[in-house]
Amino acid sequence: MTLIRALPPINENERPRNAGVREQLRQLEEVAREEIQELQKLADARPAPSGLANELLGLAWDLGLDGEALR
């Protein structure tokens, strides 16, 4: 399950009146949708962290270290 969610599209009352600006906005929305879909796929494919990994990160945090110190 991912925490990445798309924002709802802008309704017609909120869209700019200029046709060129509306087209640019439409293109940006399309790119954003594609990027969100790709991020969702990547997040879903990522393995869940093990319980031990979480404990080690917590211990490193308690010691004032970051996750890189565990490598």
C-alpha angles and dihedrals in degrees: 000000000000131000092212112110132172120238117241115263118265110264120238093256091059096048120105117257094227109095094214092052091046090053092049090050091050090052092048091050090052092050090047091052091051092048092049091050090051091049090050091052092049093047092049092049094050112102116243114254115256121243090247091054090054091049092050092049090049091050091048090050091050089052092049094252129127127229091267090067089067095060 
